[in-house]
Amino acid sequence: MRQGLYTGMMGLTLAFALAGFAPQTVSDYRLASADKVRIDVFGEEALSGEFVVNAEGKVALPLIGEIPAAGLTVAQLQDAVAQTLRQGYLNQPRVTAHVMTYRPIYILGEVNRPGEYPYVPDLTALNAVATAQGFTYRANTRRIFVRRAGSQTEEPQPLTADTRVSPGDTLRIGERYF
């Protein structure tokens, strides 16, 4: 179905890139530090490119400088870039944006290779554990602790095939108690 959305038209790039993003809807996804976005300004190759949201939550673009991006949806970032370009740079800029790479997830605890891993759309907790080369023999395979990006607390959740992971999440697999 995702390929069916892509028609080669610049305006549908966002829909193609984010179709099927399970943890949140496309319009709900908020950018944060370490997200990599592709911004295209139609007819202005020098202003187009791939940009990373920096630690300050901004994207540094050619000609116009830094634009706040953290907390914005992709559509809001697109509008902010177009609005800035209208202020003395271009008359009617046509801007598209989409997420190239989401911020990473972190897997800790009773997995064979704990660490940082790239987020991919439709990622489940079981897929994330498989990416970390599976459970150790001590792992509790029924429950996972999830700390969502921006939160200070972990929440226990059942570890099922439907447990979704979002960009920036920290997953911890605890020890089982016989």
Residue pairs with C-beta under 8 A, 6 or more apart in sequence:
1 19
1 20
2 16
2 19
2 20
5 12
5 15
5 16
5 19
6 12
6 16
10 40
10 42
10 94
10 96
11 96
13 38
13 40
13 96
13 98
14 26
14 74
14 75
14 78
14 96
14 97
14 98
15 26
16 98
17 38
17 98
17 99
17 100
18 26
18 29
18 74
18 98
18 99
18 121
19 26
20 121
20 122
21 29
21 121
21 122
22 121
22 122
22 123
22 164
23 164
23 165
23 166
23 167
24 166
26 74
27 73
27 75
28 73
29 73
29 74
29 99
30 70
30 71
30 72
30 73
31 37
31 53
31 69
31 70
31 71
31 72
31 73
31 74
31 77
31 99
32 53
32 57
32 70
32 71
32 103
32 149
32 150
32 167
32 168
33 53
33 54
33 55
33 56
33 57
33 70
33 103
34 52
34 53
34 103
34 104
34 168
35 52
35 53
35 69
35 99
35 101
35 102
35 103
35 167
36 50
36 51
36 52
36 53
36 99
36 100
36 101
37 50
37 51
37 52
37 53
37 59
37 69
37 74
37 77
37 97
37 98
37 99
37 100
38 49
38 50
38 51
38 97
38 98
38 99
38 100
39 47
39 48
39 49
39 50
39 51
39 59
39 61
39 77
39 78
39 81
39 95
39 96
39 97
40 48
40 95
40 96
40 97
41 47
41 48
41 81
41 85
41 90
41 93
41 94
41 95
42 93
42 94
42 95
42 96
43 94
44 90
44 93
46 62
46 63
47 61
47 62
47 63
47 64
47 85
49 62
50 100
51 59
51 60
51 61
52 59
53 59
53 69
53 70
54 60
56 66
56 70
57 68
57 69
57 70
57 71
58 66
58 67
58 68
58 69
58 70
59 66
59 67
59 69
59 77
60 66
61 67
61 81
63 89
64 81
64 84
64 85
64 89
67 77
67 80
67 81
67 84
68 80
69 77
69 80
72 80
74 97
74 98
74 99
75 97
77 97
78 95
78 96
78 97
79 95
81 93
81 95
81 97
82 93
82 94
82 95
85 93
85 95
86 92
86 93
101 118
102 118
102 119
102 120
102 121
102 167
102 168
103 119
103 149
103 167
103 168
104 116
104 117
104 118
104 119
104 167
104 168
105 116
105 117
105 118
105 119
105 123
105 128
105 165
105 167
105 168
105 169
105 170
105 171
106 115
106 116
106 117
106 169
106 170
106 171
107 114
107 115
107 117
107 128
107 129
107 131
107 132
107 170
107 171
107 172
107 173
108 114
108 170
108 171
108 172
108 173
109 139
109 145
109 171
109 172
109 173
109 174
109 175
110 135
110 136
110 138
110 139
110 140
110 173
110 174
110 175
111 129
111 132
111 133
111 134
111 135
111 136
111 139
111 173
112 132
112 133
112 134
112 135
112 136
113 132
113 133
114 132
115 132
117 128
117 131
117 132
119 165
119 166
119 167
119 168
123 164
123 165
124 161
124 162
124 163
124 164
124 165
125 144
125 146
125 157
125 159
125 160
125 163
125 164
125 165
125 171
126 159
126 160
126 161
126 163
127 165
128 165
128 171
129 135
129 171
129 173
135 141
135 173
138 175
138 176
139 173
139 174
139 175
139 176
140 159
140 173
140 174
140 175
140 176
140 177
141 159
141 176
142 158
142 159
143 156
143 157
143 158
143 159
143 174
144 156
144 157
144 158
144 159
144 163
144 171
144 172
144 173
144 174
145 154
145 155
145 156
145 157
145 171
145 172
145 173
145 174
146 154
146 155
146 157
146 163
146 165
146 169
146 170
146 171
146 172
147 153
147 154
147 155
147 169
147 170
147 172
148 155
148 166
148 168
148 169
149 166
149 167
149 168
149 169
150 168
154 170
154 172
157 163
159 173
165 171
